[in-house]
Amino acid sequence: MSADELLIGLIFFLITAVLILTMTLRQKRSGITPTFRKIAALTRFKRAVSLSVEEGSRIHISLGNASITLPASASAFISLTALRRISQLSSEGDNPPIVTSGDAVLSILSQDTLHETARESHTLDLYNPTLAALAGVTPLAYVSGALEQINEEEVKTNVLIGNYGSEVGFLSSAAAEKGAYTLAASDALPAQAVLYATTEQPLIGEELFALPAYLHSTPMHSASLQTQDLLRGLLVLIMLVGAILKLLGAV
């Protein structure tokens, strides 16, 4: 990576950090939470979580196989944030969520997340570290381990969030055959294509990164989502200006 690329990356990082910090402080001072467009899949998912608590069934959360040391780590942190909020929403039930992952560090962090949520909700008597398991260290081994949890009789809702390949189709298809509701999102294009064909309402593209703001709209989560929109608009503007300048230069 050249010095110019590093400089551009640093500038982009600083702009993003300043925007998030500014918007977070503004929301805290005003007390006004921004309104986002409705995503049907998330509305249905919240209803599925409520039904799971009422029925005493269990939610299976698959975190993917992204390593936190690789570029796909963004999806891993998003999946952990979603896990925390889902475990909070389901803490009133008798059956804590089951979590599977394909990375050892991600598995340890998911155990810690479940433990922290159980401590906060005073349900440590229900906490069991084996509920967050390393299902497999290769994509197909991971799918094999996660399928066992999907096929558990008490699992009625599945959440597939994170970095996957096309093998995620085995998980979504198994959930569909069982009649379980599935919320699915991935940062990888092959997985998005498969999920679009095998699930009713998958989250597409940047909707994965909007998940924390929709599940738990803290000022920082809302500010990060607003920053995404601003940066997207800025990028489009830069592309348009560049195209116009190129056309003028050609003329």
LOSE-466028 format. One record per residue (C-alpha): residue number from 0; x, y, z. Coordinates in Angstrom, 3 decimals, m for minus. Each point is the difference from the previous one (the first is absolute). Layout:
+-----+----------+----------+----------+
: pos :        X :        Y :        Z :
+-----+----------+----------+----------+
: NUM :        X :        Y :        Z :
...
+-----+----------+----------+----------+
***
This chain:
+-----+----------+----------+----------+
: pos :        X :        Y :        Z :
+-----+----------+----------+----------+
:   0 :    0.000 :    0.000 :    0.000 :
:   1 :    1.422 :    3.346 :   m1.057 :
:   2 :    0.377 :    3.082 :    2.192 :
:   3 :   m2.760 :    1.769 :   m1.948 :
:   4 :   m2.429 :   m2.863 :    0.617 :
:   5 :    0.833 :    0.028 :    3.704 :
:   6 :   m0.570 :    3.757 :    0.145 :
:   7 :   m3.372 :   m0.288 :   m1.770 :
:   8 :   m1.031 :   m2.799 :    2.359 :
:   9 :    0.995 :    2.054 :    3.039 :
:  10 :   m1.927 :    3.051 :   m1.253 :
:  11 :   m3.073 :   m2.130 :   m0.645 :
:  12 :    0.266 :   m1.528 :    3.480 :
:  13 :    0.296 :    3.419 :    1.668 :
:  14 :   m2.984 :    1.383 :   m1.934 :
:  15 :   m2.096 :   m3.011 :    0.986 :
:  16 :    1.001 :    0.232 :    3.668 :
:  17 :   m0.732 :    3.747 :    0.159 :
:  18 :   m3.415 :   m0.432 :   m1.648 :
:  19 :   m1.027 :   m2.824 :    2.357 :
:  20 :    1.190 :    1.897 :    3.081 :
:  21 :   m1.723 :    3.229 :   m1.068 :
:  22 :   m3.314 :   m1.688 :   m0.759 :
:  23 :    0.114 :   m2.054 :    3.191 :
:  24 :    0.504 :    3.103 :    2.146 :
:  25 :   m2.732 :    1.872 :   m1.871 :
:  26 :   m2.491 :   m2.817 :    0.577 :
:  27 :    0.851 :   m0.208 :    3.700 :
:  28 :   m0.516 :    3.731 :    0.418 :
:  29 :   m3.238 :    0.183 :   m1.973 :
:  30 :   m1.429 :   m3.317 :    1.173 :
:  31 :   m1.467 :   m0.506 :   m3.465 :
:  32 :    0.476 :   m3.394 :   m1.625 :
:  33 :    0.090 :    0.050 :   m3.812 :
:  34 :   m2.657 :   m1.928 :   m1.882 :
:  35 :    1.188 :   m2.660 :   m2.437 :
:  36 :   m1.897 :   m1.754 :   m2.746 :
:  37 :   m1.793 :   m3.177 :    0.970 :
:  38 :    1.599 :   m3.328 :   m0.870 :
:  39 :   m2.680 :   m2.687 :   m0.159 :
:  40 :    2.409 :   m2.808 :    0.888 :
:  41 :    1.001 :    1.674 :    3.280 :
:  42 :   m3.591 :    0.787 :    0.944 :
:  43 :   m0.899 :   m3.633 :   m0.526 :
:  44 :    3.085 :   m1.142 :    1.881 :
:  45 :   m0.878 :    2.012 :    3.112 :
:  46 :   m3.424 :   m1.634 :   m0.070 :
:  47 :    1.656 :   m3.430 :   m0.330 :
:  48 :    2.175 :    0.708 :    3.055 :
:  49 :   m3.072 :    0.957 :    2.037 :
:  50 :   m1.773 :   m3.191 :   m1.051 :
:  51 :    3.091 :   m2.020 :    0.892 :
:  52 :   m0.051 :    1.427 :    3.524 :
:  53 :   m3.722 :   m0.695 :    0.378 :
:  54 :    0.242 :   m3.577 :   m1.340 :
:  55 :    3.159 :   m0.857 :    1.904 :
:  56 :    1.790 :   m0.951 :   m3.223 :
:  57 :    3.615 :    0.779 :   m0.791 :
:  58 :    1.793 :    2.293 :   m2.465 :
:  59 :    3.042 :   m1.240 :   m1.903 :
:  60 :    2.512 :    2.701 :   m0.966 :
:  61 :    2.679 :   m0.815 :   m2.558 :
:  62 :    2.852 :    2.535 :   m0.004 :
:  63 :    1.839 :   m1.149 :   m3.124 :
:  64 :    3.694 :   m0.795 :   m0.248 :
:  65 :    1.677 :    3.417 :   m0.232 :
:  66 :    3.183 :    0.548 :    1.979 :
:  67 :    0.279 :    3.269 :    1.909 :
:  68 :    3.539 :    0.429 :   m1.369 :
:  69 :   m1.049 :   m0.070 :   m3.673 :
:  70 :   m1.772 :    2.598 :   m2.210 :
:  71 :   m3.319 :   m1.845 :    0.512 :
:  72 :    0.223 :    0.803 :    3.723 :
:  73 :   m2.638 :    2.735 :   m0.405 :
:  74 :   m2.689 :   m2.643 :   m0.480 :
:  75 :    1.299 :   m1.875 :    3.057 :
:  76 :   m0.389 :    3.053 :    2.238 :
:  77 :   m3.446 :    0.685 :   m1.457 :
:  78 :   m1.041 :   m3.579 :    0.745 :
:  79 :    1.234 :    0.307 :    3.603 :
:  80 :   m1.939 :    3.249 :    0.457 :
:  81 :   m3.111 :   m1.683 :   m1.391 :
:  82 :    0.568 :   m2.988 :    2.297 :
:  83 :    0.126 :    2.272 :    3.031 :
:  84 :   m3.263 :    1.719 :   m0.885 :
:  85 :   m1.805 :   m3.239 :   m0.929 :
:  86 :    1.060 :   m1.638 :    3.249 :
:  87 :   m1.310 :    3.080 :    1.849 :
:  88 :   m3.337 :   m0.189 :   m1.813 :
:  89 :   m0.349 :   m3.703 :    0.787 :
:  90 :    1.241 :    0.219 :    3.609 :
:  91 :   m3.572 :   m0.177 :    1.334 :
:  92 :   m0.362 :   m3.508 :   m1.402 :
:  93 :    1.096 :   m3.283 :    1.554 :
:  94 :    2.289 :   m1.026 :   m2.859 :
:  95 :    3.011 :    2.195 :   m0.823 :
:  96 :    1.140 :    0.098 :   m3.641 :
:  97 :    2.285 :   m2.616 :   m1.513 :
:  98 :    3.014 :    1.498 :   m1.797 :
:  99 :    2.245 :   m1.620 :   m2.596 :
: 100 :    3.063 :    1.456 :   m1.693 :
: 101 :    2.835 :   m1.096 :   m2.245 :
: 102 :    2.851 :    1.859 :    1.678 :
: 103 :    1.544 :   m0.781 :    3.394 :
: 104 :    0.358 :    3.635 :    1.105 :
: 105 :   m3.536 :    0.782 :   m1.148 :
: 106 :   m1.241 :   m2.967 :    2.020 :
: 107 :    1.726 :    1.250 :    3.166 :
: 108 :   m1.388 :    3.502 :   m0.514 :
: 109 :   m3.504 :   m1.401 :   m0.482 :
: 110 :    0.292 :   m1.896 :    3.302 :
: 111 :    1.069 :    3.214 :    1.703 :
: 112 :   m2.926 :    1.874 :   m1.579 :
: 113 :   m2.516 :   m2.555 :    1.260 :
: 114 :    1.553 :    0.071 :    3.467 :
: 115 :   m0.060 :    3.799 :    0.166 :
: 116 :   m3.631 :    0.108 :   m1.108 :
: 117 :   m0.962 :   m2.639 :    2.553 :
: 118 :    1.742 :    2.014 :    2.729 :
: 119 :   m1.775 :    3.204 :   m0.993 :
: 120 :   m3.418 :   m1.684 :   m0.162 :
: 121 :    0.558 :   m1.979 :    3.249 :
: 122 :   m0.395 :   m3.348 :   m1.778 :
: 123 :    3.404 :   m1.512 :    0.743 :
: 124 :   m1.752 :   m3.182 :    1.120 :
: 125 :   m0.970 :   m0.575 :   m3.649 :
: 126 :    3.445 :    0.753 :   m1.410 :
: 127 :    1.930 :   m2.921 :   m1.445 :
: 128 :    3.283 :    0.607 :   m1.888 :
: 129 :   m0.695 :   m2.997 :   m2.254 :
: 130 :   m2.901 :    1.937 :   m1.531 :
: 131 :    2.642 :    1.927 :   m1.991 :
: 132 :    1.952 :   m2.581 :   m1.955 :
: 133 :    2.702 :   m0.191 :   m2.653 :
: 134 :   m1.914 :   m2.012 :   m2.593 :
: 135 :    2.942 :   m0.550 :   m2.359 :
: 136 :    3.163 :    1.697 :   m1.241 :
: 137 :   m0.586 :   m0.550 :   m3.722 :
: 138 :   m3.074 :    1.202 :   m1.913 :
: 139 :   m1.529 :   m3.449 :   m0.533 :
: 140 :    0.869 :   m1.203 :    3.503 :
: 141 :   m1.622 :    3.126 :    1.369 :
: 142 :   m3.155 :   m0.601 :   m2.043 :
: 143 :   m0.142 :   m3.576 :    1.264 :
: 144 :    0.200 :    1.125 :    3.618 :
: 145 :   m2.503 :    2.821 :   m0.451 :
: 146 :   m2.490 :   m2.334 :   m1.707 :
: 147 :   m0.224 :   m2.034 :    3.193 :
: 148 :   m1.231 :    3.068 :    1.861 :
: 149 :   m2.432 :    1.033 :   m2.747 :
: 150 :   m1.553 :   m3.458 :    0.089 :
: 151 :   m0.517 :    0.103 :    3.774 :
: 152 :   m3.715 :   m0.314 :    0.727 :
: 153 :   m0.113 :    2.968 :    2.386 :
: 154 :    1.656 :    2.398 :   m2.498 :
: 155 :   m2.748 :    1.990 :   m1.766 :
: 156 :    1.970 :    3.075 :   m1.123 :
: 157 :    3.382 :    0.241 :   m1.722 :
: 158 :    2.299 :    2.976 :   m0.481 :
: 159 :    2.738 :   m0.342 :   m2.622 :
: 160 :    2.208 :    3.085 :    0.232 :
: 161 :    3.630 :    0.379 :   m1.005 :
: 162 :    2.510 :   m1.120 :   m2.596 :
: 163 :   m0.978 :   m3.100 :   m1.988 :
: 164 :    0.587 :   m1.562 :   m3.365 :
: 165 :   m2.617 :   m1.675 :   m2.183 :
: 166 :   m0.124 :   m2.843 :    2.535 :
: 167 :   m2.384 :    2.128 :    2.079 :
: 168 :   m2.708 :   m1.324 :   m2.314 :
: 169 :    0.087 :   m3.297 :    1.912 :
: 170 :   m0.905 :    1.853 :    3.202 :
: 171 :   m2.756 :    2.179 :   m1.459 :
: 172 :   m1.507 :   m2.911 :   m1.923 :
: 173 :   m0.053 :   m2.209 :    3.098 :
: 174 :   m1.725 :    2.743 :    1.994 :
: 175 :   m2.561 :    0.520 :   m2.781 :
: 176 :   m0.763 :   m3.743 :   m0.203 :
: 177 :   m0.577 :   m0.043 :    3.738 :
: 178 :   m2.348 :    2.989 :   m0.247 :
: 179 :    2.115 :    2.160 :    2.316 :
: 180 :    0.255 :    3.746 :   m0.515 :
: 181 :    3.437 :    1.143 :   m1.185 :
: 182 :    1.587 :    3.440 :    0.111 :
: 183 :    2.996 :   m0.099 :   m2.338 :
: 184 :    2.723 :    2.465 :   m0.972 :
: 185 :    3.561 :   m0.250 :   m1.266 :
: 186 :    2.757 :    2.304 :   m1.211 :
: 187 :    1.027 :   m2.420 :   m2.770 :
: 188 :   m1.657 :    0.242 :   m3.431 :
: 189 :   m0.193 :   m3.804 :   m0.621 :
: 190 :   m1.769 :   m0.464 :    3.339 :
: 191 :   m2.357 :    2.910 :   m0.709 :
: 192 :   m0.974 :   m1.563 :   m3.317 :
: 193 :   m0.707 :   m3.372 :    1.611 :
: 194 :   m1.952 :    1.542 :    2.894 :
: 195 :   m2.086 :    2.054 :   m2.412 :
: 196 :   m1.100 :   m3.244 :   m1.647 :
: 197 :   m0.495 :   m2.087 :    3.142 :
: 198 :   m1.501 :    2.386 :    2.578 :
: 199 :   m3.142 :    2.127 :   m0.113 :
: 200 :    1.386 :    3.361 :    1.112 :
: 201 :    3.819 :    0.121 :    0.149 :
: 202 :    1.891 :    3.152 :    0.896 :
: 203 :    1.878 :    1.208 :   m3.062 :
: 204 :    3.193 :    2.052 :   m0.255 :
: 205 :    0.518 :    2.646 :    2.652 :
: 206 :   m3.144 :   m1.094 :    1.872 :
: 207 :    2.290 :   m2.395 :    1.881 :
: 208 :    1.937 :    2.943 :    1.451 :
: 209 :   m3.237 :    1.817 :    0.853 :
: 210 :   m1.095 :   m2.918 :    2.177 :
: 211 :    1.292 :    1.344 :    3.372 :
: 212 :   m1.835 :    3.304 :   m0.488 :
: 213 :   m3.276 :   m1.788 :   m0.760 :
: 214 :    0.265 :   m2.540 :    2.820 :
: 215 :    1.311 :    2.410 :    2.631 :
: 216 :   m0.084 :    3.636 :   m1.017 :
: 217 :    2.533 :    1.634 :    2.337 :
: 218 :    1.309 :    3.450 :   m1.039 :
: 219 :    3.264 :   m1.500 :   m1.241 :
: 220 :   m1.728 :   m2.695 :   m2.060 :
: 221 :   m2.345 :    2.561 :   m1.541 :
: 222 :    2.908 :    2.374 :   m0.659 :
: 223 :    1.994 :   m2.744 :   m1.745 :
: 224 :   m2.952 :   m0.721 :   m2.283 :
: 225 :   m0.420 :    3.691 :   m0.822 :
: 226 :    3.729 :    0.199 :   m0.722 :
: 227 :   m0.322 :   m2.897 :   m2.450 :
: 228 :   m2.689 :    1.919 :   m1.871 :
: 229 :    2.057 :    3.211 :   m0.058 :
: 230 :    3.137 :   m1.761 :   m1.240 :
: 231 :   m2.021 :   m1.821 :   m2.639 :
: 232 :   m1.397 :    3.313 :   m1.229 :
: 233 :    3.481 :    1.548 :    0.043 :
: 234 :    1.382 :   m2.888 :   m2.039 :
: 235 :   m2.775 :    0.365 :   m2.593 :
: 236 :    0.684 :    3.748 :   m0.217 :
: 237 :    3.727 :   m0.578 :   m0.518 :
: 238 :   m0.714 :   m2.526 :   m2.752 :
: 239 :   m2.378 :    2.408 :   m1.751 :
: 240 :    2.458 :    2.892 :    0.217 :
: 241 :    2.780 :   m2.225 :   m1.309 :
: 242 :   m2.141 :   m1.153 :   m2.921 :
: 243 :   m0.959 :    3.598 :   m0.872 :
: 244 :    3.623 :    1.167 :    0.156 :
: 245 :    1.047 :   m2.874 :   m2.241 :
: 246 :   m2.697 :    0.872 :   m2.536 :
: 247 :    1.013 :    3.666 :    0.033 :
: 248 :    3.616 :   m0.988 :   m0.481 :
: 249 :   m0.950 :   m2.201 :   m2.939 :
: 250 :   m1.912 :    2.921 :   m1.567 :
+-----+----------+----------+----------+
***
